[in-house]
Amino acid sequence: MKPIVIYGSGGHAREVAEIVMHAHQEQGRPSLLGFLDDRSERKGERVLGYEVLGGFSWLEEHLSEFDLIVAIGDNSVRQRIADRALELGATFGSAVSPLAHFSPACQIGPGAMIFPRVTVSTNVVVGAHVILGVHSSISHDCRVGDFSFLCPGARLTGNVTLGPRVMIGTNACVIPGKSVGSGSVVGAGGVVVDDLPGDVVAVGVPARAKLGQ
Ligand SMILES: CC(C)(COP(=O)(O)OP(=O)(O)OC[C@H]1O[C@@H](n2cnc3c(N)ncnc32)[C@H](O)[C@@H]1OP(=O)(O)O)[C@@H](O)C(=O)NCCC(=O)NCCS
């Protein structure tokens, strides 16, 4: 079992690190080795007592020694970094809170970050490098595309499909059977009642694409 290295050292990365530490203590899951950050001035700094080890050059030199979690909130940036790390041969771990609840009949992809009080129901498939924020929930038969992000309290009801790189804002929800296309954003508190295409920002109840797009 290889230790975990977290790419990123900001607020989201610290939250993910605490989940990794909790899962290590409670469930014997992999321990935390340190953080990576491409800003050279951060090398050697300590975050939650763990060292910022370096950037991509450190990653390349030590590839076989750890599993990586890319803890960057922006979906496109997270994908760019994960794709580059994968090309170099990195392997990915995940941060799964012991306080989350999972159906035995769900699948979670590599690189996932699952926060406390998340619920994932039956026959749900969550793609790679997805973030499920604190108190978010996913009901039966949903599909969540790679690099998507459910912000705190976001809810997917049954049979919802999200494309890749979708962000569902804080306390937003998607009603049963609807879909949200790749790269789209649903603003905080929005309620999706119709299928949304890709690459739109939709807000409100019901959620509508913002003017000017
Ligand atoms: C939807 C969102 C992405 C838009 O961001 P933006 O493009 O920077 O939008 P702006 O702040 O410039 O606002 C543009 C307009 O949309 C409105 N608006 C913004 N967010 C809104 C929301 N969630 N619901 C309703 N209206 C919203 C603004 O009031 C403004 O209206 P106006 O043009 O009449 O003045 C953002 O406001 C949001 O809700 N993000 C969710 C973030 C989140 O939950 N993060 C959690 C991280 S853990």
The ligand as a Gaussian input file, in Angstrom:
#p B3LYP/6-31G(d) Opt

LIG

0 1
 C      -23.155000      30.770000     -10.772000
 C      -21.772000      31.304000     -10.475000
 C      -20.712000      30.281000     -10.935000
 C      -21.644000      32.577000     -11.309000
 O      -20.425000      33.184000     -11.091000
 P      -20.079000      34.489000     -11.989000
 O      -20.078000      34.112000     -13.434000
 O      -18.812000      35.054000     -11.412000
 O      -21.337000      35.414000     -11.775000
 P      -21.459000      36.873000     -11.158000
 O      -21.098000      36.846000      -9.703000
 O      -20.733000      37.807000     -12.084000
 O      -23.024000      37.132000     -11.268000
 C      -23.664000      37.320000     -12.521000
 C      -25.150000      37.425000     -12.289000
 O      -25.672000      36.148000     -11.874000
 C      -26.287000      36.267000     -10.572000
 N      -25.942000      35.072000      -9.818000
 C      -24.717000      34.617000      -9.519000
 N      -24.780000      33.454000      -8.843000
 C      -26.100000      33.196000      -8.708000
 C      -26.791000      32.117000      -8.096000
 N      -26.134000      31.096000      -7.515000
 N      -28.137000      32.125000      -8.154000
 C      -28.806000      33.143000      -8.736000
 N      -28.185000      34.185000      -9.350000
 C      -26.852000      34.199000      -9.323000
 C      -25.680000      37.531000      -9.949000
 O      -26.557000      38.084000      -8.982000
 C      -25.538000      38.410000     -11.164000
 O      -26.805000      38.919000     -11.511000
 P      -26.961000      40.352000     -12.251000
 O      -26.254000      40.208000     -13.572000
 O      -28.439000      40.525000     -12.352000
 O      -26.293000      41.330000     -11.347000
 C      -21.529000      31.584000      -8.971000
 O      -22.199000      32.746000      -8.543000
 C      -21.966000      30.420000      -8.085000
 O      -23.136000      30.250000      -7.682000
 N      -20.978000      29.556000      -7.780000
 C      -21.153000      28.427000      -6.892000
 C      -19.889000      28.330000      -6.088000
 C      -19.921000      27.277000      -5.027000
 O      -20.945000      26.738000      -4.613000
 N      -18.703000      26.967000      -4.586000
 C      -18.489000      25.994000      -3.541000
 C      -17.052000      25.562000      -3.567000
 S      -16.744000      24.381000      -2.301000

